[in-house]
């Protein structure tokens, strides 16, 4: 089946489709990512706001924050604990353990499940022993898969509250053909657009039944819009390998961003797709720009 995106994104070097990180009157904070190099194409790692000139549709904008992408990721490990996964519990536990063992130790993880309603199993942190203990006793909560509500609530509570960290979702879920009615596309699209505006990343694995429903529309769309890894599998046996690959990718992506900058500036809230340019005043330095990380 050919899947059409629920949300189309524009991820060019200078054309942004972003919504506010914060909004006051007619101003809003926008974020872009840049790589600065010298004449020998070596990274320049000491830029400040005073070195940058940002324009939005040709108008100069105030740079409010410049920081290298060295801060650890904050990862929401969003896992299905509905009735549908109860027979796969050993595979789920093995997959989660593989992910935890592979992910570099500096990145924070919060473990959240979606059975019936949101359940926070661990708070954000780097304590891998505590996380693995919770994984070892992970079991089904029964009920339906409250995927979308849990996704948006977890973002609000754990990712938006850490603006200095790279927000990441890793989704492990089932789909046995839940009804496609009432997908709440407007709400979902608003969430995804905001997540992209904050430079977020998402990866996901779906264990799909003979028939699929809303989850198999929402997860691939979310993941593909961020440039992440997505897989749909028929059995849970391969979850350890799939989740290990995602953990390896996260470590690789973070290394790509350690010599790149996050640049926040004050933009015009009325502009839906502004044309943004970032220049540097320091002689001999050139910059590349992206609306998405990594690049």
Backbone torsions as a table, in degrees:
resi	resn	phi	psi	omega
1	UNK	NA	132.1	177.0
2	UNK	-83.6	126.5	-176.1
3	UNK	-101.2	129.5	175.1
4	UNK	-96.4	134.4	-179.8
5	UNK	-59.3	140.9	172.9
6	UNK	-74.8	-27.2	-176.9
7	UNK	-137.0	124.8	175.6
8	UNK	-94.8	135.5	-179.3
9	UNK	-119.0	147.6	175.5
10	UNK	-107.0	112.7	-174.4
11	UNK	-122.3	53.8	176.7
12	UNK	-84.7	179.9	-178.6
13	UNK	-73.3	-28.6	-173.3
14	UNK	-134.8	-2.7	176.9
15	UNK	-107.7	116.3	-173.9
16	UNK	-111.0	140.1	171.6
17	UNK	-118.8	81.3	-172.3
18	UNK	-121.3	155.1	172.0
19	UNK	-117.5	170.3	-169.6
20	UNK	-61.1	140.4	161.9
21	UNK	-83.9	-35.1	173.2
22	UNK	-149.9	152.6	-173.4
23	UNK	-136.2	128.4	176.4
24	UNK	-142.7	119.1	-175.7
25	UNK	54.0	-118.8	-178.3
26	UNK	-106.4	15.5	-178.2
27	UNK	-113.5	152.6	179.2
28	UNK	-150.8	157.6	176.7
29	UNK	-90.7	126.9	173.0
30	UNK	-114.9	158.4	-178.6
31	UNK	-133.0	135.8	170.6
32	UNK	-131.3	171.1	-178.0
33	UNK	-126.6	134.8	-178.4
34	UNK	-131.9	155.5	170.7
35	UNK	-120.6	126.1	-179.0
36	UNK	-110.0	133.3	179.2
37	UNK	-134.6	156.8	176.4
38	UNK	-92.5	-170.9	-176.1
39	UNK	-63.6	-24.1	178.0
40	UNK	-91.7	10.3	-179.5
41	UNK	62.9	28.1	174.7
42	UNK	-93.3	146.3	-178.9
43	UNK	-61.9	140.0	172.2
44	UNK	-104.0	118.5	-166.8
45	UNK	-113.8	12.8	-176.0
46	UNK	-126.3	28.7	177.8
47	UNK	-70.2	148.5	173.4
48	UNK	-125.4	175.3	179.1
49	UNK	-59.2	-31.8	-179.1
50	UNK	-66.9	-20.1	-179.2
51	UNK	-84.6	-11.3	-172.1
52	UNK	-111.2	147.4	174.1
53	UNK	-126.0	117.4	-178.9
54	UNK	-112.6	132.9	172.3
55	UNK	-122.6	148.8	179.2
56	UNK	-128.3	113.2	-173.0
57	UNK	52.7	37.8	176.9
58	UNK	86.1	-7.1	-178.2
59	UNK	-98.9	133.7	-179.3
60	UNK	-65.0	142.5	-179.4
61	UNK	-127.3	152.1	179.8
62	UNK	-79.6	127.9	174.8
63	UNK	-84.6	121.7	-174.6
64	UNK	-104.0	-17.0	-178.8
65	UNK	-159.2	135.2	173.6
66	UNK	-135.4	122.4	-178.0
67	UNK	-148.5	139.3	173.3
68	UNK	-67.8	151.8	-176.5
69	UNK	-82.8	47.5	-177.6
70	UNK	-92.8	-13.6	-178.8
71	UNK	-63.0	144.4	179.7
72	UNK	-65.2	156.0	173.3
73	UNK	-71.1	151.9	165.9
74	UNK	-113.4	115.7	-171.2
75	UNK	-110.4	125.5	169.3
76	UNK	-93.4	112.8	175.9
77	UNK	-90.2	98.5	-171.3
78	UNK	-99.8	111.4	-167.8
79	UNK	-124.0	132.5	177.0
80	UNK	-65.9	126.0	174.2
81	UNK	-125.0	25.2	-179.3
82	UNK	-75.4	177.3	179.2
83	UNK	-58.9	-30.5	-173.9
84	UNK	-64.2	-24.7	-176.8
85	UNK	-100.0	1.8	-173.1
86	UNK	-59.9	-35.3	-179.7
87	UNK	-77.1	-8.3	-176.8
88	UNK	-109.3	15.0	-168.6
89	UNK	-58.1	-39.9	-179.0
90	UNK	-64.9	-38.8	177.4
91	UNK	-67.2	-39.4	177.8
92	UNK	-63.2	-45.7	179.6
93	UNK	-61.1	-42.9	179.6
94	UNK	-64.2	-40.6	178.7
95	UNK	-64.8	-43.4	178.9
96	UNK	-64.1	-40.3	177.6
97	UNK	-63.0	-41.2	178.3
98	UNK	-61.7	-42.1	178.2
99	UNK	-62.7	-47.6	-177.5
100	UNK	-63.4	-42.2	-178.6
101	UNK	-67.6	-27.0	-174.8
102	UNK	-91.0	-32.6	-175.9
103	UNK	-65.8	133.2	176.2
104	UNK	-53.5	143.6	-166.7
105	UNK	-67.4	-21.3	-174.1
106	UNK	-77.2	-13.8	-174.7
107	UNK	-85.7	138.4	-179.5
108	UNK	-81.7	144.4	176.0
109	UNK	-130.4	136.6	164.7
110	UNK	-119.5	129.0	-174.1
111	UNK	-98.3	117.3	-175.3
112	UNK	-130.7	138.2	178.9
113	UNK	-116.7	162.2	-166.6
114	UNK	-120.2	10.7	-176.9
115	UNK	-74.5	110.8	180.0
116	UNK	81.6	-55.2	178.7
117	UNK	-160.0	172.0	-179.5
118	UNK	-62.1	135.5	174.2
119	UNK	-134.3	117.8	-179.8
120	UNK	-88.2	108.3	-176.3
121	UNK	-88.3	-30.7	170.9
122	UNK	-143.3	144.9	173.4
123	UNK	-75.6	160.9	178.6
124	UNK	-56.8	135.2	179.0
125	UNK	175.5	177.9	-177.8
126	UNK	-111.2	9.5	-179.4
127	UNK	-75.7	95.2	-176.2
128	UNK	-71.6	-30.6	179.0
129	UNK	-64.0	-47.3	178.5
130	UNK	-61.4	-41.3	-179.3
131	UNK	-64.1	-42.7	-179.6
132	UNK	-70.3	-31.3	175.0
133	UNK	-64.6	-39.7	178.5
134	UNK	-69.9	-36.5	176.8
135	UNK	-63.6	-39.5	-177.8
136	UNK	-64.5	-28.9	178.7
137	UNK	-103.1	10.3	178.0
138	UNK	-61.3	133.6	179.2
139	UNK	-150.3	168.0	-179.6
140	UNK	-66.8	139.6	173.4
141	UNK	-94.4	0.0	-176.1
142	UNK	65.8	-174.0	-179.4
143	UNK	77.4	-174.9	-179.5
144	UNK	-82.2	169.3	178.5
145	UNK	-88.2	102.6	-179.0
146	UNK	-83.7	58.6	-169.7
147	UNK	-64.8	-56.9	-171.6
148	UNK	-65.9	-44.6	178.3
149	UNK	-60.2	-42.2	-178.7
150	UNK	-67.9	-40.5	178.6
151	UNK	-56.3	-51.9	-175.2
152	UNK	-71.6	-36.4	178.5
153	UNK	-67.9	-39.9	178.8
154	UNK	-64.6	-38.8	177.6
155	UNK	-62.5	-46.5	-178.8
156	UNK	-61.5	-41.4	-173.1
157	UNK	-85.3	-31.0	-169.7
158	UNK	-121.8	-20.6	-178.6
159	UNK	-105.0	-45.6	177.9
160	UNK	-63.5	-24.5	-178.8
161	UNK	-81.2	-2.3	179.2
162	UNK	-128.1	66.5	-172.8
163	UNK	-64.9	-18.7	179.7
164	UNK	-84.6	-2.9	-179.4
165	UNK	-112.7	157.1	-179.4
166	UNK	-76.4	115.1	-178.1
167	UNK	-80.1	131.7	-176.3
168	UNK	-138.2	136.8	167.4
169	UNK	-110.5	134.5	167.6
170	UNK	-120.0	115.4	-171.2
171	UNK	-108.7	128.8	175.6
172	UNK	-126.7	112.4	-170.4
173	UNK	-146.8	168.0	172.9
174	UNK	-111.5	165.2	171.6
175	UNK	-150.4	109.8	-179.6
176	UNK	-110.8	25.4	174.6
177	UNK	92.4	35.2	175.2
178	UNK	-59.7	155.3	-175.6
179	UNK	-58.5	143.6	178.2
180	UNK	-88.6	-1.6	-177.9
181	UNK	-69.6	150.8	175.3
182	UNK	53.6	58.5	177.6
183	UNK	-72.9	-11.5	-179.5
184	UNK	55.0	52.2	-173.1
185	UNK	-64.1	-38.1	179.5
186	UNK	-60.6	-44.6	179.6
187	UNK	-66.3	-42.2	179.2
188	UNK	-64.2	-45.6	-178.9
189	UNK	-63.4	-38.4	176.7
190	UNK	-62.5	-43.0	177.7
191	UNK	-60.9	-48.3	-177.4
192	UNK	-63.9	-42.3	179.9
193	UNK	-61.8	-42.2	177.6
194	UNK	-65.2	-40.8	179.6
195	UNK	-63.4	-41.5	176.9
196	UNK	-64.3	-38.4	179.6
197	UNK	-61.4	-27.4	178.2
198	UNK	-91.4	6.9	178.4
199	UNK	72.9	29.1	-177.9
200	UNK	-76.7	159.1	177.1
201	UNK	-126.7	152.7	178.9
202	UNK	-144.7	143.3	176.1
203	UNK	-136.7	151.0	-177.3
204	UNK	-158.4	151.5	174.9
205	UNK	-129.8	129.5	176.9
206	UNK	-113.1	127.7	168.9
207	UNK	-91.8	104.5	-169.1
208	UNK	-98.7	140.6	174.6
209	UNK	-86.2	-172.4	179.7
210	UNK	-60.3	-32.5	174.9
211	UNK	-120.4	145.0	-179.0
212	UNK	-122.7	158.8	-176.9
213	UNK	-129.1	-140.4	-171.5
214	UNK	-61.9	-38.3	-177.6
215	UNK	-57.9	-37.1	-179.1
216	UNK	-76.9	-6.3	168.2
217	UNK	-91.7	-45.2	-170.9
218	UNK	-75.2	-46.9	-175.2
219	UNK	-63.4	-51.0	179.6
220	UNK	-60.6	-38.4	178.7
221	UNK	-61.5	-47.5	179.5
222	UNK	-59.7	-49.5	-176.6
223	UNK	-65.3	-46.2	-176.6
224	UNK	-65.3	-33.8	177.6
225	UNK	-67.1	-22.4	177.1
226	UNK	-97.3	-3.5	-177.9
227	UNK	79.0	22.4	-175.8
228	UNK	-90.2	-177.2	178.2
229	UNK	-88.5	131.4	174.6
230	UNK	-133.0	138.5	176.7
231	UNK	-142.2	141.2	174.1
232	UNK	-119.0	122.4	-175.2
233	UNK	-123.0	156.4	-177.7
234	UNK	-90.1	-26.2	177.0
235	UNK	-130.6	157.7	-176.6
236	UNK	-84.8	1.2	-176.2
237	UNK	-60.4	-30.4	-175.8
238	UNK	-92.0	6.2	-179.5
239	UNK	-56.4	-42.2	178.9
240	UNK	-57.7	-43.5	179.9
241	UNK	-67.7	-41.7	-179.1
242	UNK	-63.4	-44.2	-177.0
243	UNK	-75.5	-29.4	172.6
244	UNK	-63.3	-42.1	179.3
245	UNK	-63.1	-38.3	177.9
246	UNK	-66.1	-42.6	178.3
247	UNK	-62.3	-40.7	177.6
248	UNK	-63.7	-41.6	179.0
249	UNK	-62.7	-41.4	179.2
250	UNK	-61.7	-43.2	177.6
251	UNK	-62.3	-41.5	179.1
252	UNK	-65.7	-44.2	-179.4
253	UNK	-61.9	-41.2	-179.8
254	UNK	-63.0	-39.3	178.2
255	UNK	-64.3	-33.0	177.7
256	UNK	-64.3	-28.9	-173.4
257	UNK	-94.6	-4.5	-174.0
258	UNK	-69.7	-20.7	175.9
259	UNK	-108.6	18.6	176.7
260	UNK	-116.5	156.9	-173.9
261	UNK	-107.9	146.2	163.7
262	UNK	-93.8	127.7	-178.6
263	UNK	-122.7	116.6	175.7
264	UNK	-103.5	141.3	177.2
265	UNK	-145.0	161.2	-179.7
266	UNK	-88.6	115.9	-177.2
267	UNK	-111.8	177.3	179.0
268	UNK	-87.8	117.7	-176.2
269	UNK	-65.7	-19.9	-178.5
270	UNK	-77.4	-16.3	-177.3
271	UNK	-86.7	122.0	-178.4
272	UNK	-86.1	-37.2	179.1
273	UNK	-134.2	73.2	-175.7
274	UNK	-70.9	151.0	173.6
275	UNK	-93.3	110.3	-171.7
276	UNK	-112.1	137.1	176.1
277	UNK	-130.4	137.4	176.2
278	UNK	-118.1	122.5	175.9
279	UNK	-118.5	164.6	-179.3
280	UNK	-124.5	136.2	-177.2
281	UNK	-87.2	-17.0	-177.8
282	UNK	-73.5	129.1	-176.3
283	UNK	-65.7	138.9	176.9
284	UNK	82.7	5.2	-179.6
285	UNK	-112.3	136.1	177.0
286	UNK	-125.1	156.2	-176.5
287	UNK	-130.8	147.6	167.3
288	UNK	-111.7	149.8	-174.9
289	UNK	-133.9	148.7	176.7
290	UNK	-145.4	154.0	172.3
291	UNK	-89.7	-3.3	-174.8
292	UNK	-137.1	147.4	172.5
293	UNK	-116.0	148.6	-4.6
294	UNK	-77.7	168.4	172.6
295	UNK	-149.4	NA	NA
